[in-house]
Structures are given as C-alpha cells and as structure tokens.
C-alpha cells in the first residue's frame, strides 16, 4: 500500500503547502515589526522635564528647587482672570523682594495629556503683579509650577513653587508659603 499524495510529485511549487506556510510566517513577522515601528514612532513618550532625575530604575522629582523656595519663604497667589485670557501672579518672600525676578515662567502641566501643557512667561508690571496672556480653554486639573526664567535652556532653576489644582476662570491658587492676611483676589 502506498500513501496517496494529493498532488503529483512533479506539481509546481506554488501548489505545495510548505512554501506558502513559510512565506506566510515571514509575512506575519514583517507586518508585526512594521506595526511595532509605527507604535514606537507615533506613541513616543513625552520628554522628561528638567526637574526630574533618573534614579536607578525610576524617574523621581528633584525637590531641591522646591525646598529652596520654602527656605526663602516664597509664596504666590496665581489667579486666572474671569475671561480666562490672562494669569495674574502676586508674589511674596520672607527673604525680601530681591529674590523675586522681573520675569517668571509659569508651567501648567496636564496630568495625562502632554499636548495640553502650557508654558508662559509672566512679566512684572508697575503694580508689582506678574501677568501673562493664556491660551483659551485652560481649565481642569493641572500641576502649576512657578520659577524664575532661566538665562539658558540648560540652566537649573534656583527655586520653584508648585501645586496641583483645578483651574477655572476667576479661581485663585496659593503656592508655597502662605502670607499672613493674604486672601484670594487681594492686591
């Protein structure tokens, strides 16, 4: 008894099972690798901000600038104007006004969506309050960071005030050391 084969031994290669099985496996691996490359390029993680450091196997925040702000007794009230177009920042320091710069950087960092992060530079006006224009639609939960404007991109900030808060037009948020008698909207 001889085993029957479905095709004659002289049949062309494209009518055999094994060549198509091997080509199919190669095709699946090519599609899988191209999919992996697409995911890596389109879903890249956002850049780690400079106030974080890679420590062993984790990314941990640097607390030095925030500790320095507490040591200087720095504080601020950050307010979004009622129409949501500007931010006003009233600052104070127990170390004196010399530590408060003319220009400050305000970071509004969204907890999950990097494209909603906003960075503005606030300039001190004649009344002593720092102000800056804001893009529309800045509402919801954000981490607010306030620091002096660095002279260069690689320079580390001397101090930073930060807090997590829900932003809304007309809202005031206190950062850092509270000031005696301070009330939202004052000044």
C-alpha positions in Angstrom: 0.0 0.0 0.0 1.4 3.3 -1.0 0.4 6.6 0.7 -1.6 8.8 -1.6 -0.5 12.3 -2.1 -3.0 15.0 -3.0 -0.7 16.3 -5.8 1.6 14.5 -8.2 5.3 14.7 -7.3 6.0 16.9 -10.3 3.4 19.6 -9.4 4.7 23.2 -9.4 5.9 24.8 -6.1 3.0 27.2 -5.8 0.6 24.3 -5.5 2.5 22.9 -2.5 1.6 23.7 1.2 5.0 24.3 2.8 6.3 27.2 0.6 3.1 29.1 1.4 3.4 28.3 5.0 7.0 29.7 5.2 6.0 32.8 3.1 3.0 33.3 5.4 5.2 33.2 8.5 7.7 35.7 7.0 4.8 38.0 6.1 3.3 37.9 9.6 6.7 38.8 11.1 7.2 41.7 8.6 3.7 43.1 9.4 4.3 42.7 13.2 7.7 44.5 13.0 6.2 47.4 10.9 3.4 47.7 13.4 5.9 47.9 16.3 7.9 50.6 14.5 4.7 52.6 13.9 3.7 52.3 17.5 7.1 53.4 18.7 7.2 56.5 16.3 3.6 57.6 16.8 3.3 56.9 20.5 6.6 58.3 21.8 6.7 59.2 25.5 6.9 62.9 26.3 10.3 64.4 27.2 11.1 64.2 30.9 11.1 67.7 32.4 14.3 69.0 33.8 13.0 69.0 37.4 13.1 65.2 37.4 16.1 62.9 37.5 16.5 59.2 36.6 17.4 57.5 39.9 18.3 53.8 39.5 15.1 52.4 37.9 12.7 55.2 38.4 12.2 58.8 37.4 11.8 60.9 40.7 11.3 64.6 41.2 14.1 66.8 42.3 13.0 68.5 45.4 15.9 70.9 45.7 14.3 73.9 44.0 11.1 73.4 46.0 13.0 73.1 49.2 14.9 76.3 48.4 11.6 78.1 47.8 10.4 77.1 51.2 13.7 78.2 52.8 13.3 81.6 51.3 9.7 81.8 52.5 8.5 82.3 48.9 4.8 82.2 48.1 2.4 83.3 45.4 -1.2 83.6 44.5 -1.9 82.6 41.0 -5.2 83.8 39.5 -6.9 83.2 36.2 -8.9 86.3 35.2 -12.7 85.9 34.8 -12.5 85.7 31.0 -9.6 83.2 31.1 -7.3 85.2 28.9 -4.6 86.2 31.4 -2.9 84.9 34.5 -2.0 87.2 37.4 0.6 86.3 39.9 1.1 88.1 43.2 4.4 87.0 44.9 6.0 87.5 48.3 9.1 86.4 50.2 10.2 86.5 53.8 13.8 86.9 52.4 12.9 90.3 50.8 11.9 91.4 47.3 15.4 90.8 45.9 14.8 87.1 45.3 11.8 87.8 43.1 12.7 88.3 39.4 11.2 90.6 36.8 10.2 87.6 34.6 8.9 84.3 35.8 8.0 81.1 34.0 4.6 79.6 34.7 4.1 75.9 33.7 0.6 74.4 33.5 1.2 70.7 33.3 -1.7 68.4 32.5 -1.6 65.1 34.3 -2.1 62.9 31.3 -2.1 64.9 28.0 1.3 66.4 27.1 -0.3 68.4 24.3 -2.3 70.4 26.8 0.7 71.6 28.7 1.3 75.3 28.6 4.3 77.4 29.4 4.1 81.2 29.6 6.5 83.9 30.8 4.9 86.4 33.2 6.4 89.9 33.4 6.2 92.1 36.5 4.1 95.2 35.8 4.1 98.6 37.5 1.8 97.4 40.3 4.2 94.6 41.2 2.0 91.8 39.9 3.3 89.5 37.2 0.9 88.9 34.3 0.9 86.9 31.1 -1.6 86.0 28.4 -3.1 82.5 28.4 -4.4 80.3 25.5 -8.1 79.7 25.6 -9.5 76.5 27.1 -7.1 76.2 30.0 -9.5 74.6 32.5 -9.4 71.4 34.6 -6.8 69.6 36.7 -3.2 70.9 36.3 0.1 71.0 38.1 1.1 74.6 38.3 4.8 75.4 38.5 6.3 78.9 39.1 10.0 79.6 38.8 12.4 82.4 37.7 13.1 82.5 34.0 16.4 80.7 33.4 19.1 82.5 31.4 19.6 79.4 29.1 17.7 76.2 28.4 20.3 74.1 30.3 20.4 76.3 33.4 18.7 74.8 36.5 16.2 76.9 38.3 17.2 78.3 41.7 13.7 77.8 43.2 10.3 76.6 42.2 6.8 76.8 43.7 4.4 74.1 42.6 0.9 72.8 43.4 -1.8 70.7 41.9 -5.1 72.5 41.4 -8.3 72.6 39.3 -8.2 75.7 37.1 -11.2 77.8 36.2 -11.6 81.4 35.3 -11.8 83.6 38.4 -10.0 80.9 40.5 -7.0 81.8 42.8 -4.4 79.2 43.9 -1.9 79.7 46.7 1.6 78.3 46.0 4.3 77.9 48.6 4.4 79.7 52.0 1.1 81.4 52.9 1.3 85.1 53.6 -0.3 86.5 56.7 -3.6 88.2 55.9 -3.5 87.0 52.2 -6.8 86.4 50.6 -7.6 85.4 47.1 -8.3 88.4 44.9 -6.3 90.8 47.1 -3.7 93.1 45.6 
